[in-house]
Amino acid sequence: MRIALTVLRKELVDALRDRRSILTSIILPLLLFPLIFGGLALTQRGMEARQSARDLKVGFVDTPGVPLDFVRQMEANERVQVTRGLRISDIQPRLDSEALDGVFLFSKDFEDAVAGLKETGYVNLYYKDRLEPVVQRRLRDLIRDYRDEKREARHEALGVTERQLRVVVTGERDLSTPRETLAAALGGIVAYIFIMVGVTSCMFMAMDLGVGEKERGTLETLLTTSASRLQILAGKLSAISVVGFLAACLSLSGLWFSVVFIGEEAGQLIDVVLEILEPWTILLLMSLLLPVVVLFAALELSLSIYANNVKEAQSLVSPLIFAVIGPALVGALPGFELGLWSSLLPIFNIALATKAILAGSADGLHLALVFASTLLMAAAAVAWTTWWFQREKTLFRA
């Protein structure tokens, strides 16, 4: 045990001396979530500010029912550029070329219907869905304000109030807690990144401690010492697992800092995040991720030891990473929930369990199945890597 700890300490010290290892295992995981969420938030705020400040470009199809009072209102608005006299055939090309943001098409009898107090006036707003939400909202606000103005005028002419015309009012209440709502929105992407950070951090370390030492010629020197191969393997495997686990912990810390930074103007959001990232939640996440890290540390180290050079090691480890991306990505999608059978599917169960833990809806039996199945796979991977490391053909393959 003492010799294995010595090997572990030696590998960690070597890793900390390597700038690339520090970048991929410490700095990048810590900054990953702040860069992603912070960058998205700042970009979105900048885009919304620009789209709110720019002029709207609207057009009117030339029909007998076009309300001139509405057109004049738009022309009087300094932030609206108006194009009149369009034909119906002009709508699609004008929107495709982005010459206009939106086009209004009023029914032929619009003005007569509105003035007659009995009929309904119809108007269609045409736009492209690629428009930013801010621009779409501004277009809808233009016609909504005009609609409200005409509705109030009709109510006044008929001597009724809007309340009198309300026969049935329906209401909707979402009983999801803020924690469940936030977990549904972000739980999937957090689970995906959480898994990938741990797995990829193990990959870089495994390649350095396996084929990297082969190329440097230090593996042979290490094998000539009094340490047994099992002790050497235990030290290397522990070092890879520690680095991968540390990277996942740092990514969780980065998530906390990024949400606090983004939520400076939303105190409730910070409260929800602090509720989610309570000590018990973090402990559950770490306990689930630990066997996953050990599993891929063992698999990646065995492939790295088998390879003769870094290029070959990359070609062997890359399919393993893709095998993780699929289940993790599918598990991150909405609609999938942790159940009895899904608790036994590798990686997929970790993604679902992460979402359930963040939402506070995880079932104890399902979590136990996830932990047990992943721990069993990790033990099998370690046993296979131990046998693989004992073979001369593996270490000194020509």
Buried (B, 14 or more C-beta within 10 A) or exposed (E): EEBBEBBBEBBBEBBEEBEEBEEBBBEBBBBBBBEBBBEEBEEEEEEBEEBEEBEBBBBBBEBEBBBEEBBEBBEEBEEBBBBEEBEEEBBEEBBEEEEBBBBBBBBEBBBEBBBEEEEEBEBEBBBBEEBBEBBBEBBEEBBEEBBEEBEEEBBEEEEEEEEEEEEEEEEEEEEEBBBBEBBBEBBBBBBBBBBBBBBBBBBBBBBBBBBBBBBEEEBEEBBEEEBEBEBBBBBBBBBBBBBBBBBBBBBBBBBBBBBBBBBEEEEEBBEBBEBBBEEEBBEBBBBBBBBBBBBBBBBBBBBBBBBEEBEBBBEBBEEBBEBBBEBBBBBBEEEBEBEEEBBBBBBBBBBBBBBBBBBBBBBEEBBEBBBEBBBEBBBEBBEEBBEBBEEEEBBEEE
